[in-house]
Amino acid sequence: MTKNNKILYINNEQQLKKTFVNIYEGNFERLIRYAYSITKEKELAEDVVAQVFANLWDKRGRLYKIKEAGSYLNASVRNQSIKVLKEKAKLSVTKISNEFNDHDLITDIIDPESLLMGKELARLVSKVVANLPPQAGLVYNLSRNDKSNGEIAEELGISKRTVENHLYKVLSKLREALEKYFKAKS
């Protein structure tokens, strides 16, 4: 199967299946534990590992390109776990948002003082964003329109790292402004 945990080139379908089964059996339990350490849910961890192996099977003709199977699987499980957790968080936010769409529920929960404070905070955020350098403001606004850092980088013709740096600076400025705002209110 491997030499120093590197998958050798296999051109026989039956040998490829055997190699895949060996990789699966040799790593499944360990990967479930690793996924569980990230997701904190047994069923979610099992789904993550199943998806990783399904993806690996889809790429079975290129298994030999994997330099180190253990590292590849660990990275795949980590990335898939993060992806699943992000999707789960988005679904939770959407569900909560949908629950608050009922007008009667909103008026029962939000009092006029909270509404006023929300408007003040919105003005504060708008002011901070307006005072940003043009590209940083553009990156921030695009990120708030459900665009990924990669999509923003592609659209603006800059690197993903530059997008991340802009967002870090913008969020730092927002944090500073909010800290000042809440200290003044105390």
Secondary structure by P-SEA (a helix, b strand, c coil): ccccccccccccaaaaaaaaaaaaaacaaaaaaaaaaacccaaaaaaaaaaaaaaaaaacccccccccaaaaaaaaaaaaaaaaaaaaaaaaaaaaaaaaccaaaaaacccaaaaaaaaaaaaaaaaaaaaccaaaaaaaaaaaacccaaaaaaaacccaaaaaaaaaaaaaaaaaaaaaaaaaac
